[in-house]
Amino acid sequence: MADIFSITRPVEYYQVDLTRKLSLPMVLNLAILCSRLQGEHLNVGYTETDKRGLGWVILQYDLKIFRRPKLGETITIETKAGEWSSYFAMRGFYFKDANGEVIIDIDSLWALIDLESRRMQKLPADLVIPYGGDEVRRLDKMVKVEKIKDDDVQMSRPYQVRFLDIDGNRHVNNSKYLEWMLDVLPLDYLRDHEASELTIRYENEVHYGHRVESQVILADNKSRHRVVKEDGTAAEAVITWQAKPEQKNEEK
């Protein structure tokens, strides 16, 4: 049986957006932090994968967001390894409030790449067995992201990949794609709506110096996103939004 690993910490000022709630990209960053610390705790973390020239990469996140924690609120983030197959592994994350209620639920799909060839590698048993997940022949399918057609794009914005967009796996960090996606949406929409479901799928790597374009279609409280580069699609996402109730001036 897979062990549950957890970290507990307050939501810091640099982790929130203008609503003073934990930003969506920071949700992904905290999930990665929790998984990294578990790997180090089990002695199969990045120190070990670096020795082998390997790196874990995210292929997809599926999020259910019941509410985002506020600035200063103490949260516990739990992670638990799911099933794994020859080339892919599942992992769950659970963000809980001080009462132990799950406020964000995440399923994620991972693979291991060779850092030089950039190709996926078969999962070494000694790197995955310590997490405690069950080996299976085939994993359950995750949420499907509907493709965007070029003619349907409503809003777009170009970006130049910067040095600080790149992480230790030598490609754009997974949370940066979500930043690009959200940045295209109108400010009023982001301020007046809360995301309740989010799926983001990573298709192709983006590296330093690349130019990308973030594109979106917004309709019926659902936004469909893609980040494209010269030779194809880098990432796609779909976000379901809920209009906020009439705002009260709770914070000054």
Secondary structure, DSSP 8 states (H G I E B T S, - for coil): ---EEEEEEE--GGGB-TTSBB-HHHHHHHHHHHHHHHHHHTT-SHHHHHHTTEEEEEEEEEEEES---BTT-EEEEEEEEEEE-SS-EEEEEEEE-TTS-EEEEEEEEEEEEETTT--EE---HHHHGGGT--B-SS-----------GGG--EEEEEE--GGGB-TTSSB-HHHHHHHHHHTS-HHHHHHEEEEEEEEEE-S---TT-EEEEEEEEETTEEEEEEEETTEEEEEEEEEEEE---------
